[in-house]
Amino acid sequence: MRKIILASNNQHKIKEFKEIFKDSEILSLNDIWYLDDIVEDWETFLDNALIKCKAVHEYLKWKWIEANIIADDSGLCVNALNWNPWVYSARYAWWHWNDAANRAKLLEELKWKSDRSAYFNCTIVEMFPNWEYIYSEWKTYWTILEKEIWDNWFGYDCLFMSDDLHKCFGETTPEEKNSVSHRWRAIAGLLEKEKNI
């Protein structure tokens, strides 16, 4: 079983990766005792994913560990808000920095908007021990609901009416969500690129 270092401690994200990479051992930053905060302060999803890969690569090099590293950066892009919150999706309500506050701010800003179309973008980078890397970027499209529904409170899921599934992400099973999610699609694209290395 191959070992992958996932540059994250987000439990929801780790769970999703483990569900998708069933034939790999996924290790989080906590698992390798990486304790530093990684500042994601660039303006593109790719650059932010690369920042995480490079930071973990330096740490593994210092520990004399060779392993592939995967990092992703995802964000909600809303048509009526000039594609914001973009790379700031996880910290949209900057004074609280939590999912509930982010959703509340989004709903407030869309209160008088007729266009509620949006997409979620995911960019995934896989970096190898020699510093070379590949990446994949994909989207999933949706309509933002006017209020939160269902009992899945991860990120913006309970506001997301999927164009593919015609149901809210908050009510989907992990298998349903993974079949159409931006992260699943980006991972599938990454695996295709791996075949050509």
C-alpha positions in Angstrom: 0.0 0.0 0.0 1.5 3.3 -1.0 1.8 6.1 1.6 0.7 9.6 0.9 1.2 12.7 3.1 -1.8 14.9 2.9 -0.9 18.5 3.8 -4.0 19.0 6.0 -5.4 18.3 9.4 -9.0 19.0 8.3 -10.9 15.9 9.5 -13.6 16.2 6.8 -11.0 16.5 4.1 -9.0 13.6 5.5 -12.1 11.5 5.5 -12.9 12.4 1.9 -9.4 11.5 0.8 -9.4 8.2 2.6 -12.8 7.3 1.0 -11.4 8.1 -2.5 -7.8 6.7 -2.0 -9.0 3.4 -0.7 -5.8 1.6 -1.8 -3.4 4.1 -0.2 -2.4 5.0 3.4 -3.2 8.6 4.0 -1.2 10.4 6.7 -2.2 13.9 7.9 0.1 16.6 9.2 -0.6 15.5 12.7 0.4 11.9 11.8 3.9 13.1 10.8 4.2 15.6 13.7 4.1 18.7 11.5 3.1 21.4 14.0 3.7 24.7 12.1 0.9 26.8 10.6 1.2 27.1 6.8 0.2 30.6 5.6 -1.8 30.4 2.4 -1.5 34.0 1.3 -1.4 33.8 -2.5 -4.1 34.7 -5.0 -4.6 31.5 -6.8 -5.6 28.0 -5.8 -2.5 26.5 -7.4 -0.1 28.7 -5.6 -1.7 28.0 -2.3 -1.6 24.3 -2.8 2.1 24.5 -3.8 2.9 26.5 -0.7 1.6 23.6 1.4 3.5 21.0 -0.6 6.7 22.9 -0.4 6.5 23.5 3.3 5.9 19.8 4.0 8.6 18.8 1.5 11.1 20.8 3.5 10.0 19.2 6.7 10.3 15.7 5.3 13.7 16.5 3.9 14.8 17.6 7.3 13.5 14.3 8.8 15.2 12.3 6.0 11.8 11.0 4.9 10.9 10.4 1.2 7.2 10.4 0.4 4.8 11.9 -2.1 2.9 14.9 -0.8 -0.6 15.9 -1.8 -2.2 19.3 -1.1 -5.3 20.9 -2.3 -6.8 24.3 -2.2 -10.5 24.7 -2.9 -12.9 27.6 -3.0 -16.4 28.7 -3.7 -16.8 31.0 -6.7 -20.1 32.9 -6.9 -21.1 34.5 -10.2 -23.1 37.4 -8.6 -20.2 38.2 -6.3 -17.6 38.6 -9.0 -16.5 35.0 -8.2 -15.8 35.7 -4.6 -15.1 34.4 -2.0 -12.5 32.6 -4.2 -9.4 31.6 -2.3 -10.8 33.2 0.9 -13.8 30.8 1.1 -12.6 29.2 4.4 -12.1 32.6 6.0 -14.8 34.6 4.3 -16.2 35.9 7.6 -12.8 36.9 8.8 -13.9 38.0 12.2 -15.1 34.5 13.1 -13.3 32.1 10.8 -15.8 29.3 11.0 -18.2 27.6 8.6 -21.4 28.9 10.1 -20.2 32.5 10.0 -19.0 32.0 6.4 -22.5 30.7 5.3 -24.3 33.6 7.1 -22.2 36.2 5.3 -22.7 34.5 2.0 -26.5 34.4 2.5 -26.6 38.0 3.5 -24.6 39.1 0.4 -26.9 37.2 -1.9 -30.1 38.3 -0.2 -31.1 40.6 -3.1 -29.4 38.8 -5.9 -31.4 36.9 -8.5 -28.4 34.9 -9.9 -27.4 32.3 -7.3 -25.2 30.2 -9.6 -21.8 29.2 -8.4 -19.1 26.6 -8.7 -16.6 25.0 -6.3 -13.1 24.8 -7.6 -10.5 22.4 -6.4 -6.8 22.4 -7.4 -4.8 19.4 -6.2 -1.0 19.2 -6.4 1.1 16.0 -5.9 4.8 16.7 -5.2 7.5 14.1 -5.5 10.7 13.8 -3.5 12.7 15.4 -6.3 10.5 18.6 -6.1 8.8 17.9 -9.4 5.0 18.0 -9.3 1.8 17.5 -11.2 -1.6 19.1 -10.6 -5.2 18.8 -11.5 -8.0 21.4 -11.4 -11.7 20.7 -11.6 -15.1 22.3 -10.8 -18.5 21.2 -9.7 -21.5 23.5 -10.4 -24.4 24.3 -8.2 -27.1 26.8 -7.1 -26.9 28.4 -3.7 -30.0 27.8 -1.6 -31.8 30.6 0.3 -31.4 28.8 3.6 -29.5 26.0 5.1 -31.0 22.5 4.9 -30.2 19.0 6.1 -27.8 18.1 8.8 -24.4 18.1 7.1 -22.7 21.3 8.3 -19.3 20.9 6.6 -18.3 24.0 4.8 -21.0 25.2 2.4 -22.5 21.8 1.7 -25.9 22.6 3.3 -26.4 25.5 0.9 -25.3 23.6 -2.2 -27.9 22.3 -4.7 -25.8 20.2 -7.0 -26.5 20.6 -10.8 -25.4 17.0 -11.2 -27.4 15.3 -8.5 -30.3 17.7 -8.2 -30.1 17.5 -4.5 -28.3 19.3 -1.7 -24.8 18.2 -0.9 -25.8 18.2 2.8 -28.2 15.3 2.2 -25.9 13.1 0.0 -24.1 10.0 1.0 -20.3 10.1 0.8 -20.5 7.9 -2.3 -22.9 10.3 -4.0 -20.9 13.4 -3.1 -17.6 11.8 -4.1 -19.1 10.8 -7.5 -19.5 14.5 -8.6 -17.5 16.7 -6.1 -14.8 19.1 -7.3 -12.3 17.2 -5.1 -13.2 13.8 -6.5 -12.9 15.1 -10.1 -9.6 16.8 -9.4 -8.2 13.6 -7.8 -9.4 11.6 -10.8 -7.6 14.0 -13.1 -4.5 13.7 -10.9 -4.6 9.9 -11.1 -4.8 10.1 -14.9 -1.7 12.3 -15.0 0.1 9.8 -12.7 -0.3 7.2 -15.4 1.8 9.3 -17.9 4.7 9.8 -15.6 
